[in-house]
Amino acid sequence: MSDDGAFTYSGGKVAPGERQNIRYGISETYLGDPIRIPVSIINGERPGPTVFLSAAAHGDELNGIEVVREVAYEWDLSDLAGTLVCMPVLNVPGFLFQQRYLPIYDRDLNRSFPGRPDSTSAKRMAHRIFQNFIEPCDFGLDFHTSTRGRTNMLHVRADMSDDKVSRLAKAFGTNVVIDSEGPSGSLRGEASRAGVPTITIEMGEAHRFQRVLIDEALAGTDSVFAEYSLRETTAVRWPGWRTIITDDQEKTWIRADAGGIVDMHFERGSLVHEGDRICTITNPFKDDNTVVEAPFTGLLVGLLENPVVYPGNPLCHLVELDDVTRRVVEQEQSPEHAHHT
């Protein structure tokens, strides 16, 4: 931010009380036409933090797009204290082809940050995004979904050893926070390392809008805005229970030991106990069943959606809960609780 409160980027500036919707060039096609990402910058009349909201770093991950668009274009931001940098589609080439990676040599944009101006096409794109719209911010929210054929319960991924990142993760108010630094080259990891605390919000599956998850993520975003006083009208939310999954706890992708067709017996977000039958893998004749049991008691954070597997394919992401949290979740997921609510 400049001294006069304006948000500046290479090629423009947005003064307090102004909004700009721009299509910002980050590369060129084989024909020399510009590849441009949509960016909305809303600079409030009152001073406050500068925050980025980003989605679709993987081009087929759509839920976050709607979260960012609704914040930018449907929320009443007249009382905004600070600046929002909203980027609903980071990976425009992937989005156009409805695929996860950049079509150019199949590169992962979310392993290319902070980028370099003289490197690969992916790193050049990442550099343009990072330098202009990430580095000037005070913190950020990066929205993702699971990859194709799998689904995630809504949860946050954050480096909880960083106090500023931890504050942001807790403010979002999800039940589950998975504690990790973030892979090298990821937007979350590289932004946080550059002094811009950032969390990843994982929600649902690729290739679709899932309204319940979108609404939950909007509530989390609203809670973050309350924590940092971006809006006066909201309150920080407490999710009822929270577990932070650290390296001390067991967490694993359970993989198929047989090929076949999967009958899943639980939904994402379910608590399973050690020995529970999570799913059954069968052949076309249903005369050879492979039962997959929970190796420990935990929460199904991620789950297979496409019910066909080769040996070695992931079936579910299971994370261990501490005893207190487990008892709360057991009570919450009991039939009696469901009946009363």
NORGI-V917191 format. One record per pair of residues at least 12 apart in sequence whose C-alpha atoms are under 6 Angstrom apart, sorted by the first residue. I is the first residue (numbers start at 1). J is the second residue. If there is no record, write none. Layout:
i->I j->J
i->I j->J
This chain:
i->9 j->132
i->16 j->43
i->16 j->44
i->16 j->45
i->17 j->43
i->17 j->44
i->17 j->45
i->18 j->43
i->19 j->41
i->19 j->42
i->20 j->40
i->20 j->41
i->21 j->39
i->21 j->40
i->22 j->38
i->22 j->39
i->23 j->36
i->23 j->37
i->23 j->38
i->24 j->36
i->24 j->37
i->26 j->125
i->26 j->128
i->39 j->86
i->39 j->87
i->40 j->85
i->40 j->86
i->41 j->84
i->41 j->85
i->42 j->83
i->42 j->84
i->43 j->83
i->44 j->80
i->44 j->81
i->44 j->82
i->44 j->83
i->46 j->81
i->47 j->81
i->47 j->82
i->48 j->81
i->48 j->82
i->49 j->82
i->49 j->138
i->50 j->82
i->50 j->83
i->50 j->84
i->50 j->137
i->50 j->138
i->51 j->84
i->51 j->137
i->51 j->138
i->51 j->139
i->51 j->140
i->52 j->84
i->52 j->85
i->52 j->86
i->52 j->140
i->53 j->86
i->53 j->140
i->53 j->141
i->53 j->142
i->54 j->87
i->54 j->88
i->54 j->142
i->55 j->88
i->55 j->89
i->55 j->142
i->55 j->143
i->56 j->89
i->56 j->90
i->56 j->91
i->57 j->90
i->57 j->91
i->57 j->110
i->58 j->100
i->58 j->101
i->59 j->91
i->59 j->94
i->59 j->95
i->59 j->98
i->59 j->99
i->59 j->100
i->60 j->95
i->60 j->98
i->60 j->99
i->60 j->100
i->60 j->206
i->60 j->207
i->61 j->145
i->61 j->206
i->62 j->207
i->62 j->208
i->63 j->209
i->64 j->143
i->65 j->88
i->67 j->214
i->68 j->88
i->80 j->230
i->80 j->231
i->81 j->230
i->109 j->122
i->110 j->186
i->110 j->187
i->111 j->185
i->111 j->186
i->112 j->185
i->113 j->126
i->113 j->185
i->113 j->186
i->113 j->187
i->114 j->127
i->114 j->130
i->115 j->127
i->138 j->196
i->139 j->196
i->139 j->197
i->139 j->198
i->140 j->198
i->141 j->198
i->141 j->199
i->142 j->200
i->143 j->200
i->143 j->201
i->144 j->201
i->144 j->202
i->145 j->202
i->145 j->203
i->145 j->204
i->145 j->205
i->145 j->206
i->146 j->205
i->147 j->206
i->148 j->206
i->149 j->305
i->149 j->306
i->150 j->303
i->150 j->304
i->150 j->305
i->151 j->204
i->151 j->205
i->151 j->302
i->151 j->303
i->152 j->203
i->152 j->204
i->152 j->301
i->152 j->302
i->153 j->203
i->153 j->204
i->153 j->268
i->153 j->269
i->153 j->301
i->154 j->202
i->154 j->203
i->155 j->174
i->155 j->176
i->155 j->177
i->155 j->201
i->155 j->202
i->156 j->177
i->156 j->200
i->156 j->201
i->157 j->177
i->157 j->178
i->157 j->199
i->157 j->200
i->158 j->179
i->158 j->180
i->158 j->199
i->159 j->179
i->159 j->180
i->159 j->181
i->160 j->179
i->165 j->197
i->171 j->224
i->172 j->220
i->172 j->223
i->172 j->224
i->173 j->220
i->173 j->237
i->173 j->238
i->173 j->239
i->174 j->239
i->175 j->239
i->175 j->241
i->175 j->242
i->176 j->242
i->176 j->243
i->177 j->244
i->178 j->244
i->178 j->245
i->179 j->245
i->179 j->246
i->223 j->236
i->223 j->237
i->249 j->320
i->250 j->319
i->250 j->320
i->251 j->318
i->251 j->319
i->252 j->317
i->252 j->318
i->253 j->316
i->253 j->317
i->254 j->314
i->254 j->315
i->254 j->316
i->255 j->312
i->255 j->313
i->255 j->314
i->255 j->315
i->256 j->311
i->256 j->312
i->256 j->313
i->257 j->311
i->258 j->311
i->259 j->309
i->259 j->310
i->259 j->311
i->260 j->281
i->260 j->282
i->260 j->283
i->260 j->308
i->260 j->309
i->261 j->281
i->261 j->282
i->261 j->307
i->261 j->308
i->262 j->280
i->262 j->281
i->262 j->307
i->262 j->308
i->263 j->279
i->263 j->280
i->264 j->279
i->265 j->278
i->265 j->279
i->268 j->300
i->268 j->301
i->268 j->303
i->269 j->300
i->269 j->301
i->270 j->299
i->270 j->300
i->271 j->298
i->271 j->299
i->272 j->297
i->272 j->298
i->273 j->297
i->274 j->294
i->274 j->295
i->274 j->296
i->274 j->297
i->275 j->293
i->275 j->294
i->276 j->293
i->276 j->294
i->277 j->292
i->277 j->293
i->278 j->292
i->278 j->293
i->279 j->292
i->280 j->292
i->298 j->318
i->298 j->319
i->298 j->320
i->298 j->321
i->299 j->318
i->299 j->319
i->300 j->317
i->300 j->318
i->301 j->317
i->302 j->316
i->302 j->317
i->303 j->316
i->304 j->316
